[in-house]
C-alpha cells in the first residue's frame, strides 16, 4: 500500500496538479488563453472531449515551460513597504 501512495505522489508532483498557482494576475491571463483555445476548438468542430484533452495538454506545456502563473508574485519595491 505504501508503494502505491509514493507512486501516486510522484505522478502528482510531476503534473500540473502538483504545482500550486501563485500569481493571480498571470493565472487569469492563462485561464483566458485556455478558454479561448477551448472555444476555438469547439467552434471548429472538435468534440468536447477532444477539446478538453487538447486544452489539458496546453496547460501541461505551459506549466513545464514556466508559465508566470506558477511563479511567485513580484515583491513590491522596498520603498513601498512602509
N, CA, C and O atoms as a Maestro MAE file, in Angstrom:
{
 s_m_m2io_version
 :::
 2.0.0
}

f_m_ct {
 s_m_title
 :::
 protein
 m_atom[328] {
  # First column is atom index #
  i_m_mmod_type
  r_m_x_coord
  r_m_y_coord
  r_m_z_coord
  i_m_residue_number
  s_m_chain_name
  s_m_pdb_residue_name
  s_m_pdb_atom_name
  i_m_atomic_number
  :::
  1 25 0.828 -1.197 0.000 1 A "UNK " " N  " 7
  2 3 0.000 0.000 0.000 1 A "UNK " " CA " 6
  3 2 0.867 1.253 0.000 1 A "UNK " " C  " 6
  4 15 0.564 2.227 -0.690 1 A "UNK " " O  " 8
  5 25 1.934 1.222 0.770 2 A "UNK " " N  " 7
  6 3 2.800 2.396 0.864 2 A "UNK " " CA " 6
  7 2 3.423 2.729 -0.487 2 A "UNK " " C  " 6
  8 15 3.555 3.904 -0.830 2 A "UNK " " O  " 8
  9 25 3.810 1.711 -1.260 3 A "UNK " " N  " 7
  10 3 4.420 1.973 -2.564 3 A "UNK " " CA " 6
  11 2 3.418 2.618 -3.517 3 A "UNK " " C  " 6
  12 15 3.808 3.407 -4.379 3 A "UNK " " O  " 8
  13 25 2.140 2.295 -3.375 4 A "UNK " " N  " 7
  14 3 1.109 2.913 -4.208 4 A "UNK " " CA " 6
  15 2 1.004 4.399 -3.889 4 A "UNK " " C  " 6
  16 15 0.893 5.224 -4.797 4 A "UNK " " O  " 8
  17 25 1.040 4.743 -2.606 5 A "UNK " " N  " 7
  18 3 0.948 6.144 -2.202 5 A "UNK " " CA " 6
  19 2 2.165 6.926 -2.699 5 A "UNK " " C  " 6
  20 15 2.023 8.052 -3.175 5 A "UNK " " O  " 8
  21 25 3.353 6.339 -2.594 6 A "UNK " " N  " 7
  22 3 4.572 7.006 -3.065 6 A "UNK " " CA " 6
  23 2 4.522 7.192 -4.574 6 A "UNK " " C  " 6
  24 15 4.877 8.259 -5.076 6 A "UNK " " O  " 8
  25 25 4.088 6.176 -5.299 7 A "UNK " " N  " 7
  26 3 3.992 6.285 -6.758 7 A "UNK " " CA " 6
  27 2 2.992 7.359 -7.154 7 A "UNK " " C  " 6
  28 15 3.237 8.127 -8.085 7 A "UNK " " O  " 8
  29 25 1.864 7.417 -6.449 8 A "UNK " " N  " 7
  30 3 0.862 8.439 -6.741 8 A "UNK " " CA " 6
  31 2 1.419 9.835 -6.458 8 A "UNK " " C  " 6
  32 15 1.175 10.767 -7.225 8 A "UNK " " O  " 8
  33 25 2.158 9.981 -5.372 9 A "UNK " " N  " 7
  34 3 2.747 11.282 -5.044 9 A "UNK " " CA " 6
  35 2 3.738 11.712 -6.110 9 A "UNK " " C  " 6
  36 15 3.797 12.895 -6.448 9 A "UNK " " O  " 8
  37 25 4.518 10.785 -6.648 10 A "UNK " " N  " 7
  38 3 5.478 11.127 -7.701 10 A "UNK " " CA " 6
  39 2 4.768 11.554 -8.972 10 A "UNK " " C  " 6
  40 15 5.202 12.488 -9.647 10 A "UNK " " O  " 8
  41 25 3.684 10.880 -9.300 11 A "UNK " " N  " 7
  42 3 2.926 11.241 -10.505 11 A "UNK " " CA " 6
  43 2 2.320 12.631 -10.341 11 A "UNK " " C  " 6
  44 15 2.401 13.452 -11.254 11 A "UNK " " O  " 8
  45 25 1.718 12.900 -9.190 12 A "UNK " " N  " 7
  46 3 1.079 14.192 -8.961 12 A "UNK " " CA " 6
  47 2 2.111 15.305 -8.908 12 A "UNK " " C  " 6
  48 15 1.853 16.399 -9.409 12 A "UNK " " O  " 8
  49 25 3.281 15.054 -8.310 13 A "UNK " " N  " 7
  50 3 4.282 16.110 -8.192 13 A "UNK " " CA " 6
  51 2 4.836 16.522 -9.544 13 A "UNK " " C  " 6
  52 15 5.324 17.643 -9.689 13 A "UNK " " O  " 8
  53 25 4.772 15.651 -10.532 14 A "UNK " " N  " 7
  54 3 5.257 15.996 -11.854 14 A "UNK " " CA " 6
  55 2 4.181 16.537 -12.767 14 A "UNK " " C  " 6
  56 15 4.461 16.847 -13.925 14 A "UNK " " O  " 8
  57 25 2.966 16.660 -12.286 15 A "UNK " " N  " 7
  58 3 1.864 17.112 -13.126 15 A "UNK " " CA " 6
  59 2 1.441 18.522 -12.744 15 A "UNK " " C  " 6
  60 15 1.936 19.088 -11.770 15 A "UNK " " O  " 8
  61 25 0.527 19.080 -13.517 16 A "UNK " " N  " 7
  62 3 0.018 20.423 -13.223 16 A "UNK " " CA " 6
  63 2 -0.675 20.450 -11.872 16 A "UNK " " C  " 6
  64 15 -0.683 21.485 -11.205 16 A "UNK " " O  " 8
  65 25 -1.256 19.336 -11.456 17 A "UNK " " N  " 7
  66 3 -1.906 19.270 -10.158 17 A "UNK " " CA " 6
  67 2 -0.932 19.317 -9.003 17 A "UNK " " C  " 6
  68 15 -1.322 19.625 -7.877 17 A "UNK " " O  " 8
  69 25 0.340 19.012 -9.264 18 A "UNK " " N  " 7
  70 3 1.350 19.010 -8.216 18 A "UNK " " CA " 6
  71 2 1.925 20.378 -7.931 18 A "UNK " " C  " 6
  72 15 2.608 20.557 -6.923 18 A "UNK " " O  " 8
  73 25 1.670 21.338 -8.782 19 A "UNK " " N  " 7
  74 3 2.153 22.693 -8.570 19 A "UNK " " CA " 6
  75 2 0.979 23.588 -8.231 19 A "UNK " " C  " 6
  76 15 -0.115 23.438 -8.774 19 A "UNK " " O  " 8
  77 25 1.222 24.509 -7.335 20 A "UNK " " N  " 7
  78 3 0.163 25.416 -6.912 20 A "UNK " " CA " 6
  79 2 0.343 26.751 -7.623 20 A "UNK " " C  " 6
  80 15 1.400 27.371 -7.503 20 A "UNK " " O  " 8
  81 25 -0.668 27.207 -8.362 21 A "UNK " " N  " 7
  82 3 -0.569 28.533 -8.970 21 A "UNK " " CA " 6
  83 2 -0.332 29.581 -7.890 21 A "UNK " " C  " 6
  84 15 -0.939 29.532 -6.820 21 A "UNK " " O  " 8
  85 25 0.568 30.543 -8.185 22 A "UNK " " N  " 7
  86 3 0.960 31.512 -7.170 22 A "UNK " " CA " 6
  87 2 0.727 32.954 -7.578 22 A "UNK " " C  " 6
  88 15 0.811 33.845 -6.733 22 A "UNK " " O  " 8
  89 25 0.442 33.208 -8.827 23 A "UNK " " N  " 7
  90 3 0.361 34.578 -9.307 23 A "UNK " " CA " 6
  91 2 -1.031 34.812 -9.905 23 A "UNK " " C  " 6
  92 15 -1.260 34.460 -11.062 23 A "UNK " " O  " 8
  93 25 -1.962 35.394 -9.147 24 A "UNK " " N  " 7
  94 3 -3.353 35.509 -9.605 24 A "UNK " " CA " 6
  95 2 -3.521 36.254 -10.929 24 A "UNK " " C  " 6
  96 15 -4.342 35.856 -11.755 24 A "UNK " " O  " 8
  97 25 -2.759 37.327 -11.144 25 A "UNK " " N  " 7
  98 3 -2.914 38.082 -12.392 25 A "UNK " " CA " 6
  99 2 -2.481 37.241 -13.589 25 A "UNK " " C  " 6
  100 15 -3.167 37.215 -14.611 25 A "UNK " " O  " 8
  101 25 -1.343 36.552 -13.465 26 A "UNK " " N  " 7
  102 3 -0.871 35.711 -14.569 26 A "UNK " " CA " 6
  103 2 -1.794 34.524 -14.775 26 A "UNK " " C  " 6
  104 15 -1.988 34.080 -15.907 26 A "UNK " " O  " 8
  105 25 -2.371 34.000 -13.690 27 A "UNK " " N  " 7
  106 3 -3.294 32.868 -13.815 27 A "UNK " " CA " 6
  107 2 -4.580 33.279 -14.523 27 A "UNK " " C  " 6
  108 15 -5.166 32.484 -15.258 27 A "UNK " " O  " 8
  109 25 -5.018 34.508 -14.307 28 A "UNK " " N  " 7
  110 3 -6.209 34.997 -15.005 28 A "UNK " " CA " 6
  111 2 -5.944 35.051 -16.507 28 A "UNK " " C  " 6
  112 15 -6.814 34.700 -17.304 28 A "UNK " " O  " 8
  113 25 -4.756 35.486 -16.893 29 A "UNK " " N  " 7
  114 3 -4.392 35.506 -18.319 29 A "UNK " " CA " 6
  115 2 -4.307 34.093 -18.884 29 A "UNK " " C  " 6
  116 15 -4.751 33.838 -20.004 29 A "UNK " " O  " 8
  117 25 -3.738 33.177 -18.108 30 A "UNK " " N  " 7
  118 3 -3.636 31.791 -18.549 30 A "UNK " " CA " 6
  119 2 -5.025 31.179 -18.730 30 A "UNK " " C  " 6
  120 15 -5.280 30.500 -19.724 30 A "UNK " " O  " 8
  121 25 -5.925 31.419 -17.770 31 A "UNK " " N  " 7
  122 3 -7.294 30.906 -17.890 31 A "UNK " " CA " 6
  123 2 -7.981 31.465 -19.137 31 A "UNK " " C  " 6
  124 15 -8.688 30.741 -19.837 31 A "UNK " " O  " 8
  125 25 -7.774 32.740 -19.408 32 A "UNK " " N  " 7
  126 3 -8.381 33.353 -20.593 32 A "UNK " " CA " 6
  127 2 -7.832 32.724 -21.872 32 A "UNK " " C  " 6
  128 15 -8.585 32.468 -22.812 32 A "UNK " " O  " 8
  129 25 -6.516 32.475 -21.912 33 A "UNK " " N  " 7
  130 3 -5.911 31.843 -23.089 33 A "UNK " " CA " 6
  131 2 -6.462 30.435 -23.305 33 A "UNK " " C  " 6
  132 15 -6.791 30.052 -24.428 33 A "UNK " " O  " 8
  133 25 -6.557 29.668 -22.213 34 A "UNK " " N  " 7
  134 3 -7.062 28.304 -22.334 34 A "UNK " " CA " 6
  135 2 -8.543 28.288 -22.714 34 A "UNK " " C  " 6
  136 15 -8.978 27.438 -23.491 34 A "UNK " " O  " 8
  137 25 -9.308 29.220 -22.170 35 A "UNK " " N  " 7
  138 3 -10.727 29.317 -22.507 35 A "UNK " " CA " 6
  139 2 -10.903 29.660 -23.987 35 A "UNK " " C  " 6
  140 15 -11.754 29.091 -24.671 35 A "UNK " " O  " 8
  141 25 -10.097 30.585 -24.462 36 A "UNK " " N  " 7
  142 3 -10.160 30.964 -25.882 36 A "UNK " " CA " 6
  143 2 -9.796 29.785 -26.776 36 A "UNK " " C  " 6
  144 15 -10.451 29.548 -27.791 36 A "UNK " " O  " 8
  145 25 -8.753 29.046 -26.401 37 A "UNK " " N  " 7
  146 3 -8.342 27.888 -27.200 37 A "UNK " " CA " 6
  147 2 -9.439 26.834 -27.221 37 A "UNK " " C  " 6
  148 15 -9.728 26.257 -28.269 37 A "UNK " " O  " 8
  149 25 -10.057 26.576 -26.054 38 A "UNK " " N  " 7
  150 3 -11.142 25.594 -25.982 38 A "UNK " " CA " 6
  151 2 -12.304 26.023 -26.884 38 A "UNK " " C  " 6
  152 15 -12.822 25.219 -27.658 38 A "UNK " " O  " 8
  153 25 -12.702 27.269 -26.781 39 A "UNK " " N  " 7
  154 3 -13.819 27.759 -27.599 39 A "UNK " " CA " 6
  155 2 -13.490 27.702 -29.082 39 A "UNK " " C  " 6
  156 15 -14.357 27.385 -29.897 39 A "UNK " " O  " 8
  157 25 -12.252 28.005 -29.439 40 A "UNK " " N  " 7
  158 3 -11.841 27.940 -30.840 40 A "UNK " " CA " 6
  159 2 -11.925 26.503 -31.357 40 A "UNK " " C  " 6
  160 15 -12.347 26.269 -32.490 40 A "UNK " " O  " 8
  161 25 -11.519 25.536 -30.516 41 A "UNK " " N  " 7
  162 3 -11.591 24.132 -30.928 41 A "UNK " " CA " 6
  163 2 -13.039 23.675 -31.085 41 A "UNK " " C  " 6
  164 15 -13.367 22.966 -32.036 41 A "UNK " " O  " 8
  165 25 -13.898 24.076 -30.161 42 A "UNK " " N  " 7
  166 3 -15.312 23.689 -30.234 42 A "UNK " " CA " 6
  167 2 -15.959 24.282 -31.482 42 A "UNK " " C  " 6
  168 15 -16.698 23.590 -32.183 42 A "UNK " " O  " 8
  169 25 -15.690 25.550 -31.765 43 A "UNK " " N  " 7
  170 3 -16.322 26.172 -32.930 43 A "UNK " " CA " 6
  171 2 -15.752 25.657 -34.247 43 A "UNK " " C  " 6
  172 15 -16.368 25.825 -35.299 43 A "UNK " " O  " 8
  173 25 -14.560 25.022 -34.192 44 A "UNK " " N  " 7
  174 3 -14.008 24.460 -35.428 44 A "UNK " " CA " 6
  175 2 -14.503 23.037 -35.676 44 A "UNK " " C  " 6
  176 15 -14.142 22.416 -36.676 44 A "UNK " " O  " 8
  177 25 -15.342 22.516 -34.751 45 A "UNK " " N  " 7
  178 3 -15.953 21.219 -34.977 45 A "UNK " " CA " 6
  179 2 -15.370 20.078 -34.159 45 A "UNK " " C  " 6
  180 15 -15.803 18.937 -34.319 45 A "UNK " " O  " 8
  181 25 -14.417 20.340 -33.299 46 A "UNK " " N  " 7
  182 3 -13.871 19.285 -32.435 46 A "UNK " " CA " 6
  183 2 -14.931 18.856 -31.427 46 A "UNK " " C  " 6
  184 15 -15.807 19.635 -31.050 46 A "UNK " " O  " 8
  185 25 -14.832 17.608 -31.004 47 A "UNK " " N  " 7
  186 3 -15.741 17.140 -29.951 47 A "UNK " " CA " 6
  187 2 -15.310 17.756 -28.622 47 A "UNK " " C  " 6
  188 15 -14.142 18.109 -28.457 47 A "UNK " " O  " 8
  189 25 -16.237 17.890 -27.673 48 A "UNK " " N  " 7
  190 3 -15.853 18.444 -26.367 48 A "UNK " " CA " 6
  191 2 -14.726 17.655 -25.693 48 A "UNK " " C  " 6
  192 15 -13.851 18.248 -25.062 48 A "UNK " " O  " 8
  193 25 -14.739 16.326 -25.819 49 A "UNK " " N  " 7
  194 3 -13.696 15.506 -25.195 49 A "UNK " " CA " 6
  195 2 -12.330 15.811 -25.821 49 A "UNK " " C  " 6
  196 15 -11.334 15.919 -25.106 49 A "UNK " " O  " 8
  197 25 -12.278 15.949 -27.140 50 A "UNK " " N  " 7
  198 3 -11.014 16.255 -27.811 50 A "UNK " " CA " 6
  199 2 -10.538 17.659 -27.450 50 A "UNK " " C  " 6
  200 15 -9.342 17.881 -27.262 50 A "UNK " " O  " 8
  201 25 -11.468 18.601 -27.355 51 A "UNK " " N  " 7
  202 3 -11.099 19.974 -26.990 51 A "UNK " " CA " 6
  203 2 -10.549 20.027 -25.570 51 A "UNK " " C  " 6
  204 15 -9.581 20.739 -25.304 51 A "UNK " " O  " 8
  205 25 -11.163 19.277 -24.657 52 A "UNK " " N  " 7
  206 3 -10.670 19.240 -23.277 52 A "UNK " " CA " 6
  207 2 -9.279 18.615 -23.228 52 A "UNK " " C  " 6
  208 15 -8.391 19.131 -22.550 52 A "UNK " " O  " 8
  209 25 -9.085 17.503 -23.944 53 A "UNK " " N  " 7
  210 3 -7.778 16.840 -23.949 53 A "UNK " " CA " 6
  211 2 -6.702 17.772 -24.505 53 A "UNK " " C  " 6
  212 15 -5.599 17.844 -23.964 53 A "UNK " " O  " 8
  213 25 -7.021 18.478 -25.578 54 A "UNK " " N  " 7
  214 3 -6.060 19.407 -26.162 54 A "UNK " " CA " 6
  215 2 -5.750 20.556 -25.194 54 A "UNK " " C  " 6
  216 15 -4.594 20.953 -25.048 54 A "UNK " " O  " 8
  217 25 -6.764 21.075 -24.548 55 A "UNK " " N  " 7
  218 3 -6.569 22.170 -23.591 55 A "UNK " " CA " 6
  219 2 -5.741 21.703 -22.399 55 A "UNK " " C  " 6
  220 15 -4.908 22.458 -21.897 55 A "UNK " " O  " 8
  221 25 -5.955 20.477 -21.942 56 A "UNK " " N  " 7
  222 3 -5.144 19.933 -20.847 56 A "UNK " " CA " 6
  223 2 -3.679 19.814 -21.253 56 A "UNK " " C  " 6
  224 15 -2.786 20.103 -20.457 56 A "UNK " " O  " 8
  225 25 -3.431 19.388 -22.490 57 A "UNK " " N  " 7
  226 3 -2.041 19.308 -22.978 57 A "UNK " " CA " 6
  227 2 -1.422 20.699 -23.034 57 A "UNK " " C  " 6
  228 15 -0.247 20.874 -22.711 57 A "UNK " " O  " 8
  229 25 -2.209 21.685 -23.445 58 A "UNK " " N  " 7
  230 3 -1.698 23.057 -23.480 58 A "UNK " " CA " 6
  231 2 -1.324 23.532 -22.078 58 A "UNK " " C  " 6
  232 15 -0.282 24.162 -21.895 58 A "UNK " " O  " 8
  233 25 -2.166 23.235 -21.089 59 A "UNK " " N  " 7
  234 3 -1.884 23.622 -19.711 59 A "UNK " " CA " 6
  235 2 -0.602 22.957 -19.220 59 A "UNK " " C  " 6
  236 15 0.229 23.602 -18.581 59 A "UNK " " O  " 8
  237 25 -0.443 21.676 -19.514 60 A "UNK " " N  " 7
  238 3 0.760 20.963 -19.083 60 A "UNK " " CA " 6
  239 2 2.012 21.552 -19.747 60 A "UNK " " C  " 6
  240 15 3.047 21.694 -19.096 60 A "UNK " " O  " 8
  241 25 1.921 21.891 -21.031 61 A "UNK " " N  " 7
  242 3 3.070 22.522 -21.708 61 A "UNK " " CA " 6
  243 2 3.399 23.868 -21.082 61 A "UNK " " C  " 6
  244 15 4.570 24.192 -20.882 61 A "UNK " " O  " 8
  245 25 2.378 24.649 -20.772 62 A "UNK " " N  " 7
  246 3 2.618 25.961 -20.160 62 A "UNK " " CA " 6
  247 2 3.264 25.806 -18.795 62 A "UNK " " C  " 6
  248 15 4.152 26.580 -18.437 62 A "UNK " " O  " 8
  249 25 2.822 24.803 -18.020 63 A "UNK " " N  " 7
  250 3 3.420 24.581 -16.707 63 A "UNK " " CA " 6
  251 2 4.878 24.156 -16.834 63 A "UNK " " C  " 6
  252 15 5.738 24.653 -16.106 63 A "UNK " " O  " 8
  253 25 5.157 23.240 -17.757 64 A "UNK " " N  " 7
  254 3 6.517 22.732 -17.908 64 A "UNK " " CA " 6
  255 2 7.477 23.778 -18.455 64 A "UNK " " C  " 6
  256 15 8.673 23.729 -18.170 64 A "UNK " " O  " 8
  257 25 6.974 24.711 -19.227 65 A "UNK " " N  " 7
  258 3 7.852 25.741 -19.791 65 A "UNK " " CA " 6
  259 2 7.942 26.965 -18.906 65 A "UNK " " C  " 6
  260 15 8.566 27.956 -19.287 65 A "UNK " " O  " 8
  261 25 7.333 26.918 -17.735 66 A "UNK " " N  " 7
  262 3 7.494 28.008 -16.764 66 A "UNK " " CA " 6
  263 2 6.553 29.170 -16.968 66 A "UNK " " C  " 6
  264 15 6.986 30.323 -16.988 66 A "UNK " " O  " 8
  265 25 5.272 28.889 -17.121 67 A "UNK " " N  " 7
  266 3 4.294 29.970 -17.252 67 A "UNK " " CA " 6
  267 2 4.316 30.841 -15.996 67 A "UNK " " C  " 6
  268 15 4.440 30.314 -14.891 67 A "UNK " " O  " 8
  269 25 4.197 32.169 -16.143 68 A "UNK " " N  " 7
  270 3 4.223 33.065 -14.982 68 A "UNK " " CA " 6
  271 2 3.162 32.765 -13.929 68 A "UNK " " C  " 6
  272 15 3.296 33.209 -12.789 68 A "UNK " " O  " 8
  273 25 2.118 32.029 -14.277 69 A "UNK " " N  " 7
  274 3 1.088 31.664 -13.296 69 A "UNK " " CA " 6
  275 2 1.698 30.881 -12.137 69 A "UNK " " C  " 6
  276 15 1.214 30.963 -11.008 69 A "UNK " " O  " 8
  277 25 2.755 30.125 -12.411 70 A "UNK " " N  " 7
  278 3 3.382 29.295 -11.390 70 A "UNK " " CA " 6
  279 2 4.574 29.976 -10.728 70 A "UNK " " C  " 6
  280 15 5.244 29.363 -9.897 70 A "UNK " " O  " 8
  281 25 4.851 31.228 -11.076 71 A "UNK " " N  " 7
  282 3 5.923 31.980 -10.423 71 A "UNK " " CA " 6
  283 2 5.348 32.681 -9.213 71 A "UNK " " C  " 6
  284 15 4.159 33.000 -9.198 71 A "UNK " " O  " 8
  285 25 6.158 32.931 -8.196 72 A "UNK " " N  " 7
  286 3 5.667 33.742 -7.077 72 A "UNK " " CA " 6
  287 2 5.371 35.162 -7.557 72 A "UNK " " C  " 6
  288 15 6.040 35.645 -8.470 72 A "UNK " " O  " 8
  289 25 4.395 35.838 -6.971 73 A "UNK " " N  " 7
  290 3 4.117 37.219 -7.369 73 A "UNK " " CA " 6
  291 2 5.324 38.104 -7.095 73 A "UNK " " C  " 6
  292 15 6.110 37.848 -6.184 73 A "UNK " " O  " 8
  293 25 5.453 39.131 -7.888 74 A "UNK " " N  " 7
  294 3 6.573 40.062 -7.716 74 A "UNK " " CA " 6
  295 2 6.447 40.761 -6.373 74 A "UNK " " C  " 6
  296 15 5.357 41.160 -5.963 74 A "UNK " " O  " 8
  297 25 7.566 40.900 -5.704 75 A "UNK " " N  " 7
  298 3 7.579 41.618 -4.418 75 A "UNK " " CA " 6
  299 2 7.489 43.119 -4.673 75 A "UNK " " C  " 6
  300 15 8.071 43.614 -5.638 75 A "UNK " " O  " 8
  301 25 6.777 43.843 -3.836 76 A "UNK " " N  " 7
  302 3 6.719 45.300 -4.026 76 A "UNK " " CA " 6
  303 2 8.096 45.908 -3.777 76 A "UNK " " C  " 6
  304 15 8.901 45.328 -3.048 76 A "UNK " " O  " 8
  305 25 8.379 47.068 -4.372 77 A "UNK " " N  " 7
  306 3 9.676 47.713 -4.144 77 A "UNK " " CA " 6
  307 2 9.878 47.987 -2.647 77 A "UNK " " C  " 6
  308 15 8.914 48.141 -1.898 77 A "UNK " " O  " 8
  309 25 11.140 48.043 -2.230 78 A "UNK " " N  " 7
  310 3 11.452 48.218 -0.818 78 A "UNK " " CA " 6
  311 2 10.835 49.499 -0.240 78 A "UNK " " C  " 6
  312 15 10.388 49.491 0.907 78 A "UNK " " O  " 8
  313 25 10.799 50.571 -0.987 79 A "UNK " " N  " 7
  314 3 10.232 51.823 -0.506 79 A "UNK " " CA " 6
  315 2 8.731 51.770 -0.282 79 A "UNK " " C  " 6
  316 15 8.185 52.589 0.459 79 A "UNK " " O  " 8
  317 25 8.058 50.818 -0.911 80 A "UNK " " N  " 7
  318 3 6.589 50.717 -0.808 80 A "UNK " " CA " 6
  319 2 6.133 49.922 0.411 80 A "UNK " " C  " 6
  320 15 4.931 49.808 0.649 80 A "UNK " " O  " 8
  321 25 7.050 49.378 1.176 81 A "UNK " " N  " 7
  322 3 6.677 48.512 2.304 81 A "UNK " " CA " 6
  323 2 6.469 49.293 3.600 81 A "UNK " " C  " 6
  324 15 6.329 48.663 4.649 81 A "UNK " " O  " 8
  325 25 6.444 50.543 3.591 82 A "UNK " " N  " 7
  326 3 6.329 51.326 4.830 82 A "UNK " " CA " 6
  327 2 4.949 51.368 5.348 82 A "UNK " " C  " 6
  328 15 4.695 51.987 6.381 82 A "UNK " " O  " 8
  :::
 }
 m_bond[327] {
  # First column is bond index #
  i_m_from
  i_m_to
  i_m_order
  :::
  1 1 2 1
  2 2 3 1
  3 3 4 2
  4 3 5 1
  5 5 6 1
  6 6 7 1
  7 7 8 2
  8 7 9 1
  9 9 10 1
  10 10 11 1
  11 11 12 2
  12 11 13 1
  13 13 14 1
  14 14 15 1
  15 15 16 2
  16 15 17 1
  17 17 18 1
  18 18 19 1
  19 19 20 2
  20 19 21 1
  21 21 22 1
  22 22 23 1
  23 23 24 2
  24 23 25 1
  25 25 26 1
  26 26 27 1
  27 27 28 2
  28 27 29 1
  29 29 30 1
  30 30 31 1
  31 31 32 2
  32 31 33 1
  33 33 34 1
  34 34 35 1
  35 35 36 2
  36 35 37 1
  37 37 38 1
  38 38 39 1
  39 39 40 2
  40 39 41 1
  41 41 42 1
  42 42 43 1
  43 43 44 2
  44 43 45 1
  45 45 46 1
  46 46 47 1
  47 47 48 2
  48 47 49 1
  49 49 50 1
  50 50 51 1
  51 51 52 2
  52 51 53 1
  53 53 54 1
  54 54 55 1
  55 55 56 2
  56 55 57 1
  57 57 58 1
  58 58 59 1
  59 59 60 2
  60 59 61 1
  61 61 62 1
  62 62 63 1
  63 63 64 2
  64 63 65 1
  65 65 66 1
  66 66 67 1
  67 67 68 2
  68 67 69 1
  69 69 70 1
  70 70 71 1
  71 71 72 2
  72 71 73 1
  73 73 74 1
  74 74 75 1
  75 75 76 2
  76 75 77 1
  77 77 78 1
  78 78 79 1
  79 79 80 2
  80 79 81 1
  81 81 82 1
  82 82 83 1
  83 83 84 2
  84 83 85 1
  85 85 86 1
  86 86 87 1
  87 87 88 2
  88 87 89 1
  89 89 90 1
  90 90 91 1
  91 91 92 2
  92 91 93 1
  93 93 94 1
  94 94 95 1
  95 95 96 2
  96 95 97 1
  97 97 98 1
  98 98 99 1
  99 99 100 2
  100 99 101 1
  101 101 102 1
  102 102 103 1
  103 103 104 2
  104 103 105 1
  105 105 106 1
  106 106 107 1
  107 107 108 2
  108 107 109 1
  109 109 110 1
  110 110 111 1
  111 111 112 2
  112 111 113 1
  113 113 114 1
  114 114 115 1
  115 115 116 2
  116 115 117 1
  117 117 118 1
  118 118 119 1
  119 119 120 2
  120 119 121 1
  121 121 122 1
  122 122 123 1
  123 123 124 2
  124 123 125 1
  125 125 126 1
  126 126 127 1
  127 127 128 2
  128 127 129 1
  129 129 130 1
  130 130 131 1
  131 131 132 2
  132 131 133 1
  133 133 134 1
  134 134 135 1
  135 135 136 2
  136 135 137 1
  137 137 138 1
  138 138 139 1
  139 139 140 2
  140 139 141 1
  141 141 142 1
  142 142 143 1
  143 143 144 2
  144 143 145 1
  145 145 146 1
  146 146 147 1
  147 147 148 2
  148 147 149 1
  149 149 150 1
  150 150 151 1
  151 151 152 2
  152 151 153 1
  153 153 154 1
  154 154 155 1
  155 155 156 2
  156 155 157 1
  157 157 158 1
  158 158 159 1
  159 159 160 2
  160 159 161 1
  161 161 162 1
  162 162 163 1
  163 163 164 2
  164 163 165 1
  165 165 166 1
  166 166 167 1
  167 167 168 2
  168 167 169 1
  169 169 170 1
  170 170 171 1
  171 171 172 2
  172 171 173 1
  173 173 174 1
  174 174 175 1
  175 175 176 2
  176 175 177 1
  177 177 178 1
  178 178 179 1
  179 179 180 2
  180 179 181 1
  181 181 182 1
  182 182 183 1
  183 183 184 2
  184 183 185 1
  185 185 186 1
  186 186 187 1
  187 187 188 2
  188 187 189 1
  189 189 190 1
  190 190 191 1
  191 191 192 2
  192 191 193 1
  193 193 194 1
  194 194 195 1
  195 195 196 2
  196 195 197 1
  197 197 198 1
  198 198 199 1
  199 199 200 2
  200 199 201 1
  201 201 202 1
  202 202 203 1
  203 203 204 2
  204 203 205 1
  205 205 206 1
  206 206 207 1
  207 207 208 2
  208 207 209 1
  209 209 210 1
  210 210 211 1
  211 211 212 2
  212 211 213 1
  213 213 214 1
  214 214 215 1
  215 215 216 2
  216 215 217 1
  217 217 218 1
  218 218 219 1
  219 219 220 2
  220 219 221 1
  221 221 222 1
  222 222 223 1
  223 223 224 2
  224 223 225 1
  225 225 226 1
  226 226 227 1
  227 227 228 2
  228 227 229 1
  229 229 230 1
  230 230 231 1
  231 231 232 2
  232 231 233 1
  233 233 234 1
  234 234 235 1
  235 235 236 2
  236 235 237 1
  237 237 238 1
  238 238 239 1
  239 239 240 2
  240 239 241 1
  241 241 242 1
  242 242 243 1
  243 243 244 2
  244 243 245 1
  245 245 246 1
  246 246 247 1
  247 247 248 2
  248 247 249 1
  249 249 250 1
  250 250 251 1
  251 251 252 2
  252 251 253 1
  253 253 254 1
  254 254 255 1
  255 255 256 2
  256 255 257 1
  257 257 258 1
  258 258 259 1
  259 259 260 2
  260 259 261 1
  261 261 262 1
  262 262 263 1
  263 263 264 2
  264 263 265 1
  265 265 266 1
  266 266 267 1
  267 267 268 2
  268 267 269 1
  269 269 270 1
  270 270 271 1
  271 271 272 2
  272 271 273 1
  273 273 274 1
  274 274 275 1
  275 275 276 2
  276 275 277 1
  277 277 278 1
  278 278 279 1
  279 279 280 2
  280 279 281 1
  281 281 282 1
  282 282 283 1
  283 283 284 2
  284 283 285 1
  285 285 286 1
  286 286 287 1
  287 287 288 2
  288 287 289 1
  289 289 290 1
  290 290 291 1
  291 291 292 2
  292 291 293 1
  293 293 294 1
  294 294 295 1
  295 295 296 2
  296 295 297 1
  297 297 298 1
  298 298 299 1
  299 299 300 2
  300 299 301 1
  301 301 302 1
  302 302 303 1
  303 303 304 2
  304 303 305 1
  305 305 306 1
  306 306 307 1
  307 307 308 2
  308 307 309 1
  309 309 310 1
  310 310 311 1
  311 311 312 2
  312 311 313 1
  313 313 314 1
  314 314 315 1
  315 315 316 2
  316 315 317 1
  317 317 318 1
  318 318 319 1
  319 319 320 2
  320 319 321 1
  321 321 322 1
  322 322 323 1
  323 323 324 2
  324 323 325 1
  325 325 326 1
  326 326 327 1
  327 327 328 2
  :::
 }
}
